[in-house]
Amino acid sequence: MDDDRSEPLMVDLSLAPAPDENDVKAWAAAQSVFISSVMGGMTAERQAVVAGIRQFGSRAVWFEDFGGMDDDPEDAYLGQVASSTIYLGILGRRYGTPLKSGYSATHAEYNEAERRGRRMSIWVTEAEIDGPQRDFLNAVRVFHTTGRYSSPEELSARVTARLRVMAGEALAPWVKVGHVIFRAQSVHEDGTHMTVTGQIRDATVANALVALRPSNSFGRNSSVRITWPGGTASSRVNMVSSVTTSALAREVTITSDVVSEDGRSSPLRMAMNEHTADDLVEVALRCALLGETNPLGSMAFMAAATNPLPGLEGLGLSEDAFAQVARLLLTEELEGHMHAGRITTLDLSPSRKGKRQLRLGWMPEQIYTNVRPEPRLIEGEVSLP
């Protein structure tokens, strides 16, 4: 059923299928890659990655093209980060001169990209780096895996390869149908109907999806929650078709009708004493994810949420896939079960002794036309036994 989260997660761990080259070109053409590094002594690296980005088919956004801008230089850099889709950081030997913010331009641009939830690709020289740059690198590595390079040519090749991987991930997004998670070839939804298609190689996963057919439900409710990178919706399954494409794969298509949730209520949309409805959502997430003590005492049920992340440990997901699937689960919890807005930022560090650093930002739902909600952010350590 839609809200039954008692069943263990099932995941098809197959690699993303090789995307169609025309789809890669279309994805690349929609990307703007902001190049962030110190200027002095990095000309060769910057020119090399610009050439690689342009050859891949994306737009390179770099200082050398900014000219003639009237804005304060720091504001101009950050504005270009905001208008880009990917942040490409190149950390050379030097940290750079601090700006009025106290950060170097590269560090300030990185902070803005983090705040905006941009895709990140960060590369570090093999050469010895100075102390401030080492501190910056250590901060970056809390949430991001960095690559190494020893020459401008190597850096350009690796950046281009990384962009191709990003394209493959974007063109085969992870989706969650009930308790089953897999990479989709496509997700079509118009607010009323949904169609999800995926090439499944795990027979157990494929069988679980086929079992969602109304004819196989034996009188059970055929509603199921479907979550994808663009959102989450309760749906009533109409049909599940399965086409065997090879001895190792089946193409499964699920068609469903979106079930309206307008009439559903949530205690987290109520205010309590000095806590607004948005405050209660934040309290619930802090308690569930970070293990903080609920300040409401006997009324703690007014701010309660579920931590869905421990169910991912032990499933064999790569770190990159772990972060993407974690976003699905948190989208389902925040948007689907708590009815509390949309995720804007999610960073998860690699697991260290069963713990991960978490940064989760979201924009609450706008309930009143004349009251604009404030963005929310929690940071801390989440235990994933």
Residue, then its C-alpha position, 0 to 999 in steps of 0.5 A: m500500500d501507499d503508506d506501508r513502509s514496513e517492507p524492506l527496500m529492494v534495489d536493482l543494482s544494475l549500472a545505468p544503461a549506456p545512454d543514446e548519444n543524441d540524448v547525451k548531446a541534448w543533456a550537454a547542451a542544457q548544461s552551464v559549467f562554472i569554472s572556479s579556481v585562482m587565476g594566477g598560475m592556472t591559465a593552462e588548466r582553465q583553458a584546457v577544461v574550457a576546451g573539453i567542456r565546449q567539445f563535450g557540447s556544454r557552455a563554459v562559464w569562466f571569468e575570462d568571458f565576464g568582461g564589462m560587468d558593472d557588479d561588485p566583482e564578488d557579487a558578479y562571480l556568485g551571480q554566475v554560479a547561481s545561473s550555472t548548473i554545474y560547479l567545476g572547482i580546480l584546486g591548485r597550489r594556492y588558496g588565493t587572496p581572501l575577499k571581503s567575505g573572508y573567503s577566497a573567490t574559489h571558496a566563496e563560489y564553492n559555498e554559493a554552489e553548495r547553497r544552491g544545490r549545484r552538481m559538483s565536480i572538484w579536482v585537486t593538483e598532485a603538487e604540494i598545496d599551501g596551508p589554507q588550501r589544505d584546510f579548504l580541501n579538507a572542508v570540501r572532502v567532508f561531503h565530496t569525493t575529489g579527483r586528482y590531476s597532474s597536468p592540464e591535459e589529464l584534467s581536461a580528459r577527466v572532467t569530460a569523462r565525469l560530465r559523461v557520467m553525469a549525463g548517464e546518471a541524469l538520463a537514467p534517474w533512480v525511482k522508487v515504486g513502493h519499496v522497490i528502487f531502480r533506474a528508470q529509462s523514463v518518467h512521464e507525469d502530468g499531474t494526473h497520470m504517470t508512466v515509469t519505464g525501466q530496464i530491470r536486470d534483477a529478477t526479484v525486483a522485476n517480479a516485485l514490480v509485476a506483482l503490482r498489477p491490479s489482477n495480482s493484488f488479490g483484493r488489496n489496494s493497488s495504490v502505491r507511492i512513486t518517487w522520482p527526482g522531480g517529486t513524489a505522488s500517491s498513484r493507483v496502478n492501472m497496468v504493469s507490462s513486462v517485455t523480456t529484452s534479453a536473457l538478463a533484462r526485462e523492460v518493465t512499464i508501470t502506468s498509474d493514475v495520480v491520487s489526489e492528496d489535497g484532503r489529507s491532513s498532517p499534524l506537522r501543518m499545525a502550529m503549537n505554542e511558540h512553534t510554527a508548522d515549519d518549526l515542527v517540521e524542522v524539529a521532527l527532522r532534527c530528532a529523526l535524522l540527527g538524534e536530537t531530543n524532542p523539546l515537546g516532551s509528552m507532545a512529541f508526537m506533534a513533531a515526529a518523522t521517520n529516518p529512512l536512511p538506515g534501510l540503505e546501508g548494506l544494500g551494496l550501493s556505490e557512494d554516488a548511488f547512495a546519495q541519489v537514492a537517499r534523496l529519493l527517500l528523504t523526498e518521500e518523507l518530507e514531501g510525501h508524508m510530511h507535506a512540508g515542501r521540497i528539498t533544495t540541498l542534500d549532501l551526505s558524506p561517505s560512511r565513517k564508522g557507521k556515521r555520515q555527515l548530513r546537510l539537508g535544506w528544504m523550502p517549506e510549502q507556501i500556504y498563504t499568498n502573502v507570506r513567503p516561507e523561509p528556507r530551512l537547513i539542518e546539519g549534523e551527524v546521522s547514524l546509520p547502523 
